[in-house]
Amino acid sequence: AIEGTVYPNPANDAVNISINAEGDAKLIVTDISGKVVMNNEISLLNGKSKVNIASLESGVYIFNVVLENGTSSQFSVVKK
């Protein structure tokens, strides 16, 4: 797995993903029951990507970032 952070956490409308990686990645967000609530392509520029989560309900989510080479990074994010 790759080291990284998500901030702010807890978050309101958007989170910044910061990972030691470049290029395109897949972001899969699941709720605590395992249901996929978001499935996006993101672009990491200087290792960072901003994600709009305004449409998500309040709660705890698992952010799973999968890079093109297959490595992944997982974060737990609280939506206020």
N, C-alpha and C positions, 0 to 999 in steps of 0.2 A: 504493500500500500504506500501511497505517497503522502508525505506530510502536508498539511495545509490548515487553513483556518477559515471560518465564516464569521463575518461581523457586520453590523452589530448583532448580538445574540443575547437576549431576546430582540426580535426585529418587528418592525411595523409593516412597511410596504415594500421594502427592498432589502436584499442582503448582498454583500460583496463576498465572493469566493476568492480566496487567495491560495494558490497551489504552486509548487515548484515545477511548472510545466508550461508549454506553449502550444498554441494551435487549437484545433477543434476538439470538442469533447461532448459527451452526452451527459445530461443531467436528468436523473430520475429521482423524483421526490415521492416518498411514500409516507402515509400516516402511520400511527403506531399499530393499527390493525393489519398493516401490510398492503393496503390498497394504494395503487399508484394514482397520485393526484396531479402530477405534472411530469411531462416527458419532453424535454427541450434539447435542442442542439445549442451549445454555447461556444463562444470563442474566447480563448484565454489569451489576452494581450498583456505581455510582461507578467504572466502568471495570474492575471486578475480578470474577473468577470462579474458584472452586476446583474442580479436576477430580481425581477419584479415578482413579489409574492402577495400583492394586494388582494388577489382573488382567493387566497387560502383562508380558511377559517382559523380562529385562534386554536392553538394546540401545539403538540410536539410532532416534528417531522424528521424523517431521515433523508438527508441529501446524499445521493450516491453519484459521484462524478467518475465517468469512465472515459479514459483517454483513448486515442486512436490505437495505441500500442497494446491496449487491453488492461493496463494497470488502472487501479481505481483508488478513490479516496472517499471516505464516508464521514458525514458530520451529523450530529444531532442539533436541530435548530428549533427554537421556541418562537412561535408566532404570537405576538401580543393580541 
